[in-house]
């Protein structure tokens, strides 16, 4: 089982960049609209989260969650995070946080003034852990800090179908669910913060468990992207922002392509 997972992870890692290169943006628009539409028509609802950096993290990401009853098909694309931790691929624990305000914290949440919003300090904004987005096994809050089942490395594609508990489902539907990816590069923190222990796992440094990416989960507006996704008018950074979203969406479509490869691979290995 473990061997299969490692193999498929490699397949995903290889397949996604190739799919991204081969995928014209127009094809992305059409396929994204089609997949969103088919998810809706099958009785499910598609939710998306754009993952933005917190706490000096430089990364970004997109997560798509197709919810049908309590079953969630999750596809995620993350890049630009801290790559290594103690000479090994950096484990990035990640969760669906629930029952907070349904938002990501601002720097005002840094109540102890060390320049880092710890997981606890961000709690009022995004709430407690509802579901752990692990690569295998337990997805309950109990697995929340298990670095052995966290996705790892600075860039990864994550794809898993899991059953959510009722609290998480209710929170998603109420617009109170937030995706949080944890794990910072310690060298980007202040000397004070670098010397602090994690608020979640005291044996780890603060950087290891602090939030790196955050995004509220909202009903997908993907069907609207092909018509008006790239804003060519206006000044400032709005156009750049939209193009960034568009590119991130293309990465997600590539991740979905990777998931197809993954399914084929599992079939072959059975
Ligand atoms: Cu979390």
Boltz pocket constraint, residues with backbone or C-beta under 6 A from the ligand:
constraints:
  - pocket:
      binder: B
      contacts: [[A, 93], [A, 94], [A, 95], [A, 96], [A, 97], [A, 129], [A, 180], [A, 181], [A, 182]]
      max_distance: 6.0
